[in-house]
Amino acid sequence: MAGNKKPKQHRRNVVTGKARTVQKALPKATGAGRKTATNTGMVWPQIPPAQDAIPLSLQFTFQVSEWWPGDQLLKNQMRQISALLRHAATSVPYYREKLHDHPLRSLAYMTMDAFRSLPLLHRSDIQNSGKKLVSEAIPANHGPTFEIRSSGSTGRPIRVMGSGLTGMYVLALSMRGHLWHKRDLSAKNVDIRTAVANARPNEKFSWSIAPDAGESVRLDIGLPIDVLLEQLIREDPVYMQTHPYTLKGLIENSVMRGVRPASLREVRTFGEALEPDIRQAAHDHWGVAVVNNYSAMEVGAMALQCPKSENLHVQSESVLLEVLRDDGTPCLPGEVGRVVVTALHNFATPLIRYEIGDYAELGEACACGRGLPVLTRILGRQRNFVVLPSGEKRFPEAWKRLTEIAPEIRQFQLTQTSLESIEVKLVVAADLTRSTEMQLVKYLIEKFGYQFDFKFIYVKNIPREANGKFEEFKSELL
């Protein structure tokens, strides 16, 4: 009978390999913004839809592996990387050329020392290689593929392919974060980020894959900060997710106006370096905790904040993350270095030893007892360094005193335009006096350790990057 016909389009299950009906939403599903699923005939307890069952079941695996010692985690990462490397060397044109004569090409089991002999993959390599980085034989049981586009902060985007499998890990790690921090997933969430093209303003979403998850509302990060605050207060969520700089602006605007979101309990931050003063301001003025996460569109979640401290735990089940000195040797705890990441499960566009462009500080083992590696700080990207005429590079930090010296400042951005000059863009409520400008110059010279020529430029607004992020300092030299 016609009513008993099977759907025409099927895909393989990402784990079992058995055929199943394609779930078109799967590649786009990332937790927040996910369409609410229903199950006919099942009201309670609700059985999760097929595309959510595996990410939920992975929680059991995670609850075991997160307590493994570091050497056991690394051993299993090397097993996975060995399989990934064999796949890349045979089916990805870029790696077929790069690894043609490399002794690791046919290695059955990878060691960390051997792994570090592999060349780094740079952002420019991804941009210039195009389809040469895409596998010609993506495993069928990894599910449907989809494009991931990351604009980054340089303006030139990168494009990689993901799969149903990588999408499932995004969902699973998002759920892990919720469970770690014991969030009430039936509560309301607001997500403040760049607007979605062709989004339907009244469409309802749930913000996690948990059955009966609460509603999530997405607000456009491009709106003026006072408008965003009004919308946030009107939505009255229990949870909120946004960039640190947006959180800073919302708090400052709420203090100035004497209003605050009434029901808010926790803020999740991502996408930018989280300064300690922003976390403190959220506690002092809103009475809420800030939980920071470290992720990138092209590789997914790299580190989630520990439920017991402000440490960030590397998500070793999904990525192998290295923190390297300039000479390529691994950093020790307490040292700052370049972040190099390998996505363990992306067989569509393998990203092996990908230098993502960020700098981070490696930490000691966490007091919580988890074996997952620790990052204590994400400092930002290479272009967030100030370069001294001597060639020394420093990360400028602790901007709090700028607004203490000049409360009239509503927004600022510093751009190093040469080895001797820094441009200071300011949005102010009232013009600064020459005396105040000189106080700012004195403070900045102390912070940078060099007497730069500071040029003040007053503007009505300082726009964000295309990806919604905002950098308070950037260099045109890097």
C-alpha positions in Angstrom: 0.0 0.0 0.0 1.1 3.6 -0.7 1.0 4.5 3.0 3.5 1.8 3.8 6.2 2.9 1.4 9.6 3.6 2.9 11.1 7.1 2.6 13.3 7.3 -0.5 16.3 9.0 1.1 18.3 7.2 3.8 21.7 7.6 5.5 23.8 5.2 7.5 23.6 5.4 11.3 26.8 7.1 12.5 27.6 4.2 14.9 25.9 1.0 13.7 26.1 1.6 10.0 22.4 0.5 9.6 20.2 2.6 7.2 18.0 5.2 8.8 15.9 8.1 7.5 17.9 11.3 7.1 17.4 13.9 9.8 17.9 17.1 7.9 18.4 19.1 11.0 21.3 17.0 12.3 24.2 18.8 10.7 22.9 22.2 11.9 22.0 21.1 15.4 24.3 22.8 18.0 22.1 22.9 21.1 20.9 26.5 21.2 18.7 27.2 18.3 17.7 23.5 17.9 14.1 22.8 16.9 12.1 21.1 19.5 11.5 17.4 18.8 8.3 15.5 19.5 7.6 11.8 19.7 4.1 10.7 18.7 2.3 8.7 21.5 5.1 9.2 24.0 4.3 12.0 26.5 6.4 11.0 29.5 9.0 9.8 30.1 9.9 11.1 26.7 12.1 9.0 24.4 14.6 11.2 22.6 14.5 11.3 18.8 17.1 9.2 16.9 19.5 12.1 16.3 19.7 12.9 20.0 20.0 9.4 21.4 23.7 8.9 20.6 24.8 12.3 22.0 22.9 11.6 25.2 24.3 8.1 25.5 27.9 9.5 25.1 27.4 11.1 28.5 28.0 7.7 30.1 31.3 7.3 28.2 32.3 10.8 29.1 31.6 10.2 32.8 34.1 7.4 32.7 36.8 8.9 30.5 37.0 12.3 32.2 38.4 10.6 35.3 41.1 8.7 33.4 44.7 9.7 34.1 46.4 11.8 31.4 48.4 9.0 30.0 45.4 6.8 29.5 43.5 9.6 27.7 46.6 10.3 25.5 46.9 6.6 24.6 43.3 6.5 23.3 43.7 9.8 21.5 46.7 8.3 19.7 44.6 5.3 18.7 42.0 7.6 17.1 44.6 9.8 15.5 46.3 6.7 13.9 43.1 5.8 12.2 42.5 9.5 11.2 46.0 9.8 9.7 45.7 6.6 7.7 42.4 7.9 6.3 43.8 11.3 5.5 47.0 9.9 3.8 45.0 7.8 1.4 41.8 9.8 0.7 42.6 13.5 1.2 44.7 15.1 -1.7 46.3 17.6 0.6 47.6 15.0 3.0 48.4 12.5 0.2 50.9 15.1 -1.1 52.2 16.2 2.3 52.7 12.7 3.7 53.8 10.9 0.5 57.3 10.2 1.8 56.6 10.6 5.5 57.5 7.6 7.7 54.3 8.0 9.7 52.1 7.4 6.6 51.7 3.7 7.3 52.4 3.7 11.0 49.9 1.3 12.8 50.1 3.2 16.1 51.0 6.8 16.7 53.1 8.0 19.6 53.2 11.6 20.8 56.8 12.1 19.8 56.0 10.8 16.3 52.9 12.9 16.1 54.9 16.1 16.8 57.0 15.4 13.7 53.9 16.1 11.5 53.8 19.5 9.9 51.5 22.1 11.3 48.3 23.1 9.3 47.8 26.8 9.2 44.7 28.9 8.5 46.2 30.0 5.2 46.7 26.3 4.2 43.0 25.7 4.7 42.1 28.8 2.7 44.5 28.1 -0.2 43.8 24.3 -0.4 40.1 24.4 -0.8 38.7 21.0 -1.9 42.1 19.4 -1.6 41.5 19.1 2.1 38.2 17.3 1.6 38.2 13.5 1.7 37.4 11.6 -1.4 36.1 8.7 0.6 34.2 10.0 3.7 32.9 6.9 5.6 29.3 6.4 4.8 28.4 5.7 8.5 29.6 9.2 9.5 26.3 10.6 8.2 25.5 13.5 5.9 28.1 16.2 5.3 27.7 19.9 5.5 29.8 23.1 5.2 31.2 24.9 8.2 32.3 28.5 7.6 34.4 30.4 10.0 35.0 34.1 9.4 37.5 34.4 12.2 38.8 37.9 13.0 40.9 38.5 9.8 38.1 38.9 7.4 39.1 36.1 5.1 36.9 33.1 5.9 37.8 29.4 5.9 35.5 26.6 4.8 35.7 23.0 6.0 33.3 20.1 5.8 31.7 18.5 8.8 29.6 15.3 9.1 26.7 13.9 11.1 29.3 12.4 13.4 31.0 15.8 14.2 27.6 17.3 14.7 26.8 14.7 17.3 30.0 15.5 19.2 29.0 19.2 19.2 25.7 18.2 20.8 27.3 15.7 23.2 29.9 18.2 24.5 27.3 20.9 24.9 25.2 18.5 27.0 28.3 17.6 29.1 28.7 21.3 30.0 25.1 21.5 31.1 25.4 18.4 33.3 28.7 19.6 34.8 27.1 22.8 35.9 23.8 21.3 36.9 21.7 23.6 34.8 17.9 23.5 34.9 17.4 22.6 31.2 13.6 23.2 31.5 14.3 26.9 32.1 14.5 29.7 29.5 17.7 30.6 27.7 18.7 33.7 25.7 21.5 33.4 23.1 23.0 36.7 22.0 25.1 36.3 18.8 25.1 37.2 15.1 21.7 37.1 13.5 20.7 34.0 11.5 20.0 34.5 7.8 16.3 34.0 6.9 15.5 33.3 10.6 11.8 33.3 11.6 11.4 35.7 14.5 8.6 33.7 16.2 10.0 30.2 15.7 10.4 28.3 19.0 13.6 26.4 19.8 14.9 24.3 22.7 18.4 25.0 23.9 19.6 21.4 24.7 18.9 17.9 23.6 17.4 16.9 26.9 13.8 15.8 26.7 11.4 18.6 27.7 14.2 21.2 27.3 13.2 24.9 27.8 12.8 27.6 25.2 15.7 29.5 23.7 15.4 32.9 22.2 18.1 34.3 19.9 18.9 38.1 20.1 20.9 39.9 17.4 24.3 40.9 18.8 24.4 43.8 16.2 21.7 45.7 18.0 22.7 48.8 20.2 23.6 47.7 23.7 20.7 49.6 25.3 18.2 47.9 23.0 19.8 44.5 23.8 19.4 45.1 27.5 15.7 46.0 27.1 15.1 42.8 25.1 17.0 40.8 27.6 15.0 42.2 30.5 11.7 41.6 28.6 12.6 38.0 27.8 13.6 37.5 31.5 15.7 34.3 31.0 17.3 32.1 33.6 20.4 31.5 31.5 22.2 33.5 28.8 25.0 32.9 26.4 27.0 35.6 24.6 30.5 37.1 24.0 32.4 38.5 27.0 32.5 42.0 25.5 28.7 42.0 25.0 28.3 40.9 28.6 30.5 43.7 29.7 28.4 46.3 27.8 25.1 44.9 29.1 26.4 45.1 32.7 27.7 48.7 32.3 24.4 49.8 30.7 22.3 48.1 33.4 24.3 49.8 36.2 24.0 53.2 34.5 20.2 52.7 34.1 19.6 51.0 37.5 17.9 47.9 36.0 18.9 44.3 35.6 17.5 40.9 34.3 15.5 39.7 37.2 15.6 35.9 36.8 19.1 35.5 35.4 21.1 32.8 37.2 24.2 32.1 35.0 25.9 33.5 31.9 27.9 31.3 29.4 30.6 33.1 27.5 32.4 32.1 24.3 34.3 33.5 21.3 36.5 36.1 23.1 39.0 36.2 25.9 37.1 36.5 29.2 38.8 39.1 31.4 38.6 38.6 35.2 36.9 42.0 35.7 34.0 41.0 33.6 33.4 37.9 35.7 33.7 40.0 38.8 31.3 42.6 37.5 28.6 40.0 36.7 28.9 38.7 40.3 28.9 42.2 41.9 26.1 43.8 39.8 23.9 41.0 38.7 24.7 38.3 41.3 25.3 35.7 38.6 28.1 33.2 37.8 29.9 33.3 34.5 30.9 30.0 32.9 33.5 30.3 30.1 33.9 27.9 27.1 36.5 27.7 24.4 35.4 26.7 21.0 35.8 27.3 17.3 33.4 26.8 14.4 35.7 24.6 12.5 36.6 22.2 15.4 33.8 22.6 17.9 34.3 22.7 21.6 37.9 22.6 22.7 37.6 23.3 26.4 34.8 23.7 28.9 35.0 25.4 32.3 35.4 23.0 35.3 32.3 22.7 37.5 34.6 23.2 40.6 36.9 26.1 39.5 37.6 28.6 36.7 39.9 26.2 35.0 39.1 25.1 31.4 39.2 21.4 30.8 40.3 20.3 27.3 37.7 18.1 25.7 40.1 15.2 25.1 37.4 12.9 23.7 37.0 15.2 20.8 40.3 17.1 20.3 43.9 16.7 21.0 45.1 20.2 22.0 48.8 21.2 22.2 50.2 24.5 23.7 53.5 25.1 22.0 56.4 27.6 22.5 57.6 29.6 19.5 60.3 26.9 18.8 57.6 24.2 18.6 58.4 22.5 21.9 55.5 21.9 24.3 54.8 24.4 27.0 55.0 23.5 30.7 52.2 24.5 33.2 52.2 28.3 33.7 53.6 29.0 30.2 51.7 30.8 27.4 52.0 29.3 23.9 50.3 28.8 20.6 47.2 26.6 20.5 47.5 23.7 18.0 44.5 21.4 17.8 43.6 18.1 16.1 39.9 17.3 15.6 39.7 13.5 16.3 36.5 12.7 14.4 36.4 14.9 11.3 37.1 12.4 8.5 35.4 14.8 6.0 38.0 17.6 6.4 40.8 16.3 8.6 42.3 19.1 10.6 45.6 17.6 11.9 47.9 19.8 14.1 45.9 22.9 13.1 47.5 26.1 14.5 44.2 27.9 15.1 45.8 31.3 15.8 45.1 31.6 19.6 47.4 31.8 22.6 46.6 30.0 25.9 48.2 29.3 29.2 48.7 25.7 30.2 47.6 24.8 33.7 48.5 22.2 36.4 46.3 19.2 37.0 42.9 20.3 38.3 42.0 19.9 42.0 38.7 18.4 40.9 40.5 15.2 40.0 39.6 15.0 36.4 42.4 13.8 34.1 41.4 16.2 31.3 44.2 18.7 30.6 43.8 22.2 31.9 44.0 25.7 30.4 44.0 28.5 32.9 43.6 31.3 30.4 42.7 32.0 26.7 44.6 35.2 25.9 43.5 35.8 22.4 44.9 35.8 18.9 48.3 36.7 17.5 47.0 40.0 16.2 46.1 40.9 19.8 49.8 41.3 20.6 51.4 44.7 21.0 54.8 44.7 19.2 57.6 46.8 20.8 60.3 48.3 18.5 62.7 45.8 20.0 60.6 43.0 18.4 59.2 41.8 21.8 55.5 40.9 21.7 53.2 41.4 24.7 49.6 40.8 25.4 48.0 44.0 26.7 45.7 43.3 29.6 43.7 44.9 32.4 41.9 47.7 30.6 39.7 48.5 33.6 41.5 51.7 34.6 40.8 53.4 31.3 37.2 53.9 32.3 38.2 54.7 35.9 40.5 57.5 34.6 37.8 58.7 32.1 34.2 57.6 33.1 33.0 59.4 30.0 34.3 56.5 27.9 31.5 54.3 26.6 33.6 52.2 24.1 37.2 52.1 23.1 39.5 50.2 20.7 43.3 50.5 20.4 45.0 49.6 17.1 48.7 49.5 16.6 49.4 51.0 13.2 53.2 51.0 13.3 56.1 50.1 15.6 55.8 53.6 17.1 52.1 54.5 16.9 48.9 53.3 18.4 45.5 54.7 17.4 43.0 55.1 20.2 39.3 55.2 19.1 36.9 56.4 21.7 33.1 56.7 22.0 32.4 59.1 24.8 29.4 60.6 26.6 31.3 64.0 26.8 34.5 65.3 25.3 37.7 64.4 27.2 39.9 67.3 28.5 43.5 67.4 27.4 44.5 66.7 31.0 42.4 63.4 30.9 43.9 62.4 27.6 47.4 62.8 29.1 46.4 60.7 32.1 45.3 58.0 29.7 48.6 58.2 27.8 50.6 57.9 31.0 48.6 54.8 32.0 49.0 53.2 28.5 52.7 53.8 28.5 52.9 52.0 31.9 50.9 49.1 30.5 52.8 48.7 27.2 56.3 49.4 28.6 57.0 51.8 25.8 56.3 55.4 25.0 54.2 55.0 21.9 52.7 57.9 20.0 49.0 57.7 20.9 46.6 59.3 18.5 43.1 59.9 19.9 40.1 59.6 17.4 36.6 60.2 18.6 33.8 58.3 16.8 30.1 57.7 17.3 30.4 53.9 17.2 33.1 51.2 16.8 31.7 48.3 14.8 32.2 44.6 15.6 33.9 42.1 13.3 31.7 40.3 10.8 31.5 37.3 13.2 30.1 39.4 16.1 33.3 39.6 18.1 34.9 42.7 19.3 38.6 43.3 20.0 39.7 46.1 22.4 43.2 45.8 21.0 44.5 44.7 17.6 47.7 45.1 15.7 48.0 45.8 12.0 51.6 44.5 12.1 50.7 40.8 12.6 
